[in-house]
Amino acid sequence: MRGNYGASLRRARVQAGLSQRQLAEKLGVDRVHVVRIETGSIKMPKEDLREKIAAVLGGDPEPVGEAPLMGAKARLTDAIRDLTDEEAEGVLRVVDLLVRKNRAN
């Protein structure tokens, strides 16, 4: 299975008890940058950022494969953590529509 730095970073961040926002602040980057790494939009951060990540988390997360379902649940949990109530309501509406569509098929 191909390595996934983002999934490894997410696991290390959660294990360290940090939100995406808290990690971003410690790294001196925007939270969106952390999101992009964790979701795979950025496959591998630049070396200087990896060094900062290693310093904050006590080591550079080793890219490892992940089970697709576990990865999806972790990404969903991270994605909703910092939403406003209004944003969360919008997500719930979309999830409800998807569930109903899936059950109809």
FENPESUL-V997488 format. One record per residue. N is the residue number from 1. RES is the residue in one small letter. PSI is psi in whole degrees, 0 to 359 (* if undefined). BURIAL is b if it has 16 or more other C-alpha atoms within 10 Angstrom, else e. Layout:
BEGIN
((N	RES	PSI	BURIAL) (N	RES	PSI	BURIAL))
END
This chain:
BEGIN
((1	m	138	e) (2	r	144	e) (3	g	150	e) (4	n	98	b) (5	y	318	b) (6	g	316	b) (7	a	321	b) (8	s	319	b) (9	l	316	b) (10	r	314	b) (11	r	316	b) (12	a	321	b) (13	r	314	b) (14	v	318	e) (15	q	327	e) (16	a	354	e) (17	g	28	e) (18	l	142	e) (19	s	168	b) (20	q	319	b) (21	r	316	b) (22	q	317	e) (23	l	316	b) (24	a	316	b) (25	e	318	e) (26	k	330	e) (27	l	345	b) (28	g	32	e) (29	v	169	e) (30	d	152	e) (31	r	324	b) (32	v	326	e) (33	h	318	b) (34	v	317	b) (35	v	315	b) (36	r	323	e) (37	i	312	b) (38	e	328	b) (39	t	355	b) (40	g	0	e) (41	s	325	e) (42	i	110	e) (43	k	318	e) (44	m	120	e) (45	p	160	b) (46	k	158	e) (47	e	318	e) (48	d	324	e) (49	l	321	e) (50	r	324	b) (51	e	320	e) (52	k	318	b) (53	i	315	b) (54	a	319	e) (55	a	319	e) (56	v	320	e) (57	l	1	b) (58	g	22	e) (59	g	152	e) (60	d	123	b) (61	p	130	b) (62	e	126	e) (63	p	121	e) (64	v	159	e) (65	g	163	e) (66	e	152	e) (67	a	132	e) (68	p	317	e) (69	l	316	e) (70	m	320	e) (71	g	318	b) (72	a	318	e) (73	k	319	e) (74	a	318	b) (75	r	319	b) (76	l	315	e) (77	t	313	e) (78	d	320	b) (79	a	325	e) (80	i	347	e) (81	r	317	e) (82	d	17	e) (83	l	151	e) (84	t	167	e) (85	d	319	e) (86	e	316	e) (87	e	318	e) (88	a	321	e) (89	e	319	e) (90	g	317	e) (91	v	317	e) (92	l	322	e) (93	r	317	e) (94	v	316	e) (95	v	317	e) (96	d	316	e) (97	l	317	e) (98	l	319	e) (99	v	314	e) (100	r	319	e) (101	k	317	e) (102	n	320	e) (103	r	331	e) (104	a	335	e) (105	n	*	e))
END
